[in-house]
Amino acid sequence: MIKHQPAKYIFFIACLLCSAMAQAAFTGSDSARSTLPVKNETAAQAFRHQLVTVAAQEHNRWNNGATARENDTAMDATMKDYWANLGMQVKSSQLRDSLWQEYNPWSAAFISWVMRQAGAGASFRYAASHAEYIAAARNNTMPVAIQFKAYETTDSLAAWPQPGDLLCKNRGGKSYTLGSIKKGCISHCDIVTEVNPANRTVTTIGGNLNNRVAKRLVQLDEKGLIDRNIVWCINDDPDNEFTGTQEDFFAIIKVAD
């Protein structure tokens, strides 16, 4: 049984009633204002800016006038690019096959593609499984300019996520922790593209969300940590707005300065 149901439903209703405010948070201009490059920035800061830019471009590609889905023929080349980045040659017939799609979720392929396009180079563990690069970031001690480091969502170092961080969550009813997750485990991560301290919200972009690239709105608590007592919501989909418990978030991957 999910705890704190009243608070969760209150936030769900708030998502519906305040959609205009959420849509404002989802605009490219607002996101750009939060990620503009600055003079004398570090390699990590420059990478975060580029990562957010690439993620936003991909979101626009999937939502340019009409909402595209993974099985739309117009998205074949894009989907093939995501998989080719991991050395997989995917056929159009496979993309039309719902069973193949079920057994080959592409959200980690999306993250890996965005990471490479943004210039992560050899610093990131490119993989078809989120769990593989989460575990790599957990154990990461590489002395490189762009260093990915994972933290529990309850860690004080996870407070107030920055654009370019990754928020990682369980799915499929799993309950992995940062300490227990390993290659092959089911999970999901999205890229933080905007943080609104005044509203205590974080906007993320991820792949394979309702079979597309979408934005998720996540609520923070007064300490800037993910609020585990309410729900996240996705309301940039004209066909299917949906929500889920924020209790599923268990890790944040940060780009160390």
N, C-alpha and C positions, 0 to 999 in steps of 0.2 A: 504494500500500500504506500502511495506517495504521501509524504508528510507535508504539512502546511498548505493544504489544498486551497483554503480561502485566499491566501496571498498569491498563489499561482494563478487562480482564476481572476483576481483583481488585475494582475499584470496582463493577462490575456485580454481582458476587456479594455485595458488601457492601450494595448497594441491596436485594437480595432478603432477605438475612439480617437486616438492620437496618431492616426496613420499619416496625416499631413506633416506632423512634426518628424515622424520617422522618415518619410520620403525626403524631407529637407536634409536629414542627416545622410541620406543615400545619394545626394547629388554630387556630380563630379567636382563642381566648383568648391564645395565645402571640403571634400576630401583633399583637393589640391592645396587648399590653404593650410591644412594640417601637415602637409608633407613637402612643402617647398624646400629645395636645397638651400643651404646657407654657406657662407664663405668659410673656408678653412675647416670644412667638415672632415671627419675621419672616414676611413674606408668603410667601416661598418655603417655609419650614418648615410653615406652615399648609396650603399647597397640597399638599405631600407627604403630610401626614396624611390630607387629604381624598381624594387620589388612591388611596392604599392602601385607604381605607374603601370607595370606590366599586368598586375592583377586587375586593375581598373579597365585596362584596354580589353582584356579577355571578357570581363563582365559586359562591356559594351558590345563586343562581338556577338555574344549570345542574346543580347537584349536590345538590338538595334531596330526599333520599330515594331518588332514582333518577338515573342518569347520562343526561342529555339529549344528543341529537346534532343537528347542523345541519338535518337533514331531518325532524325530529320536528315534527308539526303544532303541538304545544304551544309550540314555540319560534318560530313564524312571526312573531308580533308583535315579539318581541325582535330577531330578525334584521332585520326591516323597519326597526326603530328605528335599528339600527347603520348601515344604508345610507342612511336618510333624513337622518341627521346630515350626510352628504356630498352631499345633494341628489339622491339616487337613489331612485326609487320602484320597489321590487321587488315582483313578484307571487309569490303562494304557489306557483304552477306552476313558477316559476323555481327556487324553493328546493327543489322536489321533483326537479329536473332535475340529475342528477349531472354532466353535461357542463357545464352553466351554472356549477355550483359549482366545478368544476375550473378554469374560465377566469376565475372571479371570487372568488378567495380573500378571506375576510373578516377576516383577523387584523388588518390595518391599520385597517379600519373599526371593529373592536372597540376598538383603542387610541385612535382618534380620538374615539369616543363617550365612553369613560371620561375622557379628557382634558377634553372639553367639560363633562361632568357634574361634574367635580371643580373646575371654575372656571378652566381655563387661559386662557379668553378669546382675545384676538387674539395671544397670545404663542406659540401652537403652530400648526404648519403641518398642518392637518387634511387627510388624503389617503387614498386607497384603496391607496397604495403606501408601505410602510415607508421605502423609499429616499428618497422625496421629503422626509419630515420629518427623516431622518438627515442628508441633505445640507444642509437648512436649519439644523439645529443645528450642523453643522460650520462653517458660514459666519456663524453668528449673532453680531451685534455690537449688537443692539437694547438700548438702555438702559431696560429695563422691570423691574418688580418681580419677575416670574417669568421668568427667562431660562434657556432650554434650551441646553446646550453639550455637544457631542460630543467624546469622546476615544478614542484607540486603547486597546484593552484592555491593552496593554503599558505605557501611560503611568502614571507613579507617581500621577497625579491620579485614576486609575481604581481605585486600591486601596480595598478595603473598601467596596463599594457600599452605598448607603444606601437605605432604603425610599423609594420614589418615583422612583428611577433607572430607566432602561430599559437592558436588556441586548440587544444586537443581534447577529445571526448570519447567516451565509450559509446558503442551502438550495439544493436542486436541483443540488448539485455545483459551485456557483459559488465563486469565491475573491476577492470584492471586498474592498477595504480601505476605511478611512474616507476616504482620499484619492481613491480611484477611483470610489466608488459615486455614482450620479446617478439622477435620476428615471427610472423604468422598469426599474431593476435588481431582480432577485429577492432578497429578504431577509426577515428576520423579527425582531420585537422583542417582549419581554415586560416586564412591570412588576415591579420588585423589591418584595416585600411584607414580607420578613423577612431579617435577617442574623444568623447565629449565629457570632460570632467564635471561640467555644470549639471548635466542630466544623468551623470554616472552611467553612460552607455558606451558600448564598443560596437563598431560595425566591422564585420568580417566578410571576406569573399572566399567562396569555396566551390569545388566542383562536385558533380553528381548529387546535388541537392535538388530533389524532385526531378531528377534526370536532366539537370541543366547546371549552368554556373549562376549562382545566386548570392544575395547578401543576407547576412544573419545579424539581428540586433540582440546584443547580450547586455544584461544589466549587471552593474557592479554595486558592491555595498559601500558603506561610508568609508571603508579603509582602502577602496580601490581594488578589492579582490572580487572575483566572480561570486555573485550572490547565489548561493545554492538553494535558497528557499523560494525562488520564483522561476519563471520560464523564459527561454529565448523565443524569438519569433522571426519568421521569414514572411515579409509582406510585400515583396517586390515581384511576386508571381501573380498575374491576373487571373489564373485558373485555379490556384490552390494555395491559400495562405495557411501556414501550419506552424505549430509550436512544439516544444519539448522541454523536459526538465533540465535545468542547469546543474543538477546534481551529477550529471554525466560527465561534466568537464573535470579532468584530473591532472592536466599538465599544460604548461605554457613553455614554448621554445622561444628563447630570446636571442637576438644577435648582440653579442657582447661588444661594447665599445673598447 
